[in-house]
Amino acid sequence: MKCKKGISPLIATVLVIGFTIVLAALVMQWGTQLFQKTQEDTGKASDINLICSTKLINLDLVSAVKDAIVPTMITLTIDNKNDQEVVGLIVRAYDANNGVLGIEIVEDDPLTTTVDEAKIAAWEVKSFPLTFPVPVGGTAIDLATVKKLGVLLKIKATDGSINTCSSEKTIYVS
């Protein structure tokens, strides 16, 4: 009988060591995956920041003119003096107190067009007619109160995803 009691602590010790090894392996695997995901996210963010801050540095907002014929339209002209393509825009209309009056998102809709309407190719000058759609339940903006436009650029990262640059370029409306 004394022999059988000696086996029980041995089995318990082996089980505790086994559980510890399994738990350590799970923690190591989780930590490795977390580190890799953090590294990938940081790499993507730095890629986007690099494109926005250096590859689009010479992009100029040439003019923003209220249309004399169509009073509900402002024509924005952009000169892309870079080797980086812009794939879309987010344009905000501001009043004299820097209050946002309206937002227009300029991007390609694959269902309605086969032309790259929103893209500004490298070294291209392009004009965009902006009409600032009426928000749901809102009223149309009075373009006479629009004093400046703020433009956020959309770019394609090296992984193919479309991202918006965080720095806004502004131009006064004439």
Protein Blocks (a to p, Z undefined) as FASTA:
>chain_A
ZZmmmmmmmmmmmmmmmmmmmmmmmmmmmmmmmmmmmmmmmmmmmmmmmmmmmmmmmpcc
fbacddfklmmbccdddddfbfbdcfbdcdddddfkopafbdcdddddfklpcbdfkbcc
ehiacddddehiadehiacddfklpmbdcdddddddfkopacddfbdcddddZZ
